[in-house]
């Protein structure tokens, strides 16, 4: 959430659990299912099923 000139606004943040470590990763706004990101030095594929984002080791 943020405030500017007395007006509050919010935005959706895409998150997924890292497939390697025990942490939540904030995904880029333009991420798409099937895309690759790197976390803990390992490439992970982004998936989206049942309304939830996830990462799986490649």
C-alpha positions, 0 to 999 in steps of 0.5 A: 500500500502507498499514500500520495496526497492523502489518497491510499492505493494498493496493488497486487504483488505476485509471490511464490515459494522458492523450490530450493530454499524456505522463502517467499519470492516476489515475482516480477510484474510481467512474469508469465507461466513457463517463465524462468527466474533464478533463486539461490543460484538455481533456475526455476520455472514459474507455474500458475495453477488453481489461482496460485503461483509456484516455482519448480526446479528446472 
